[in-house]
Amino acid sequence: MKKFKKIACLMLSLLMSASILSGCGENADNATENSVKSLSILYPGDETDRMTEFLDNEFAQAMKDDLNMEVKVTFIPWDQYWEQKDIMLAAQEDIDLYWDGLPDLSTMVNKKQTLPLDDLIAEYGQDMLKVLPEEHIQGGQIDGVTYGIPTAYAPSSGMFQLVCVRQDILEAVGMTEIKTPEDLEKFAVKAKEKFPEMKGGGDPLFKPLTRYYADEQYHWIASQDLVVFGEESHKAYSYYETEAFQELSKFNRKLNDQGLYNDDVTIKYNERDSRMQTGLYLWVEGSLGKENEIISAVRQNAPEAVLKSYLLAPEKPKYINAAGGEVICVPNSAKNPEGAIQFLNWLYSSQDHYNLALYGVKDVDYTIENDRITRINGDEFFYEWMFRNKNYQLFDPETDQTFIDEYTHWDDDATQSASFGFAFNNENVKDIETRLNEAAKNFAAIRSGFVDFETEYPKAVALMKESGIDEYVTEVQRQLDEFLASKK
């Protein structure tokens, strides 16, 4: 009997221990489920004081309440961003989400820098898909697989082909509009005479000028600026060997010789928007709505400033070539890829979330009246241009309704490019591409007119030939022909 009691007590003790351990396990699971996850975003630019405060407070609270996440944003200055991004991704540093250029998507895929996203989007991105249609998402696909989410769902034809000018100064020197390079030169000369404090053009334009000088419209379809697609010929061309590049380089050289560009314009090319915002420059490469994006910053230094964007050679056709020029990616080494898509889904899930991320806190950073937004302090949060979505986009009270109507219907007379959706796979020519991108650095000063064209251009082209540009273009054309045939 005593033996039976001992056995019974032992069994009861074991059962109680198992129950306790099981309960502990459940608590541990619940604790894991309820624990706050971290999300790391790599972001270009400089962090402002208000952005720091916002990320640490109002934004952090929203992320905790809505997503149960702590979000860390690492800012890299523009002139260092792409180099540092590659270094950090190669080292598999803690990055869950990053921004880059859509034309380089295949290169990022081959470098194992971006995950396939279709399953993640299907599970965590359903709200996002309500305002980012399928054809927009397809712009970030290679062979039917989504590797990046194209940003800026907005009118996009003529992208990178506009020039944003100081309209108030243009009119002050007796001019009304800009249509040609000659108009730009005339504007700069007159402004230099009447407003000697102005420093000339803030940007040695090349893509807007390419539109003007090219016999057919070009679109960039390989790594960086190496290769363009001719919209009429359906051919791939070495961009730096095109007549359009040669003509724009000569034009920019002429402006340099006249003192209409200063050295900073070439040496610090990536700071072009910052230069324009000083109020001391006449133009910068534009985009549809660029004047509205930067006018507040410009007026902090030039209160009387008025900006307007012009499409050079407006009579030429406009093409929609891609779903935006930039892309958001999740790296292969991401620790929280689910959270990356959840964050994007949150941002696009409602007008309130969109406003918070892009404009800050209502009645603190902005006010809305009659569907127009007024920035209170002119602070910048997550870039509006990076996440722009025409379903949510807001305009300030000073934006003329005529512009809004033009903006809304901008793509109505545009044609989708035959190369839409093409993504070059550099797998067969990676070494050549590396050599070409290094050799192409010589064209920056030529393009900007900073060096003598007749002396430096032949040497730069010879180096490109030695580096394999002809073989590279042949490979691009082979893939392009396959792509075009598949569309038929």
Helices and strands as residue ranges (DSSP letters): H 2-34, E 37-44, H 49-56, H 58-67, E 69-76, G 78-80, H 81-90, E 97-101, G 102-104, H 105-110, H 118-124, G 128-130, H 134-137, G 138-140, E 141-142, E 145-146, E 149-150, E 162-166, H 167-172, H 181-194, H 207-213, E 218-220, E 227-230, E 236-238, G 239-241, H 243-257, H 263-267, G 269-271, H 272-277, E 283-286, H 290-301, E 307-311, E 319-320, E 326-329, H 337-348, H 351-359, E 366-369, E 372-375, H 384-387, H 401-408, G 410-413, E 415-416, G 426-429, H 430-439, H 442-447, H 453-467, H 469-487
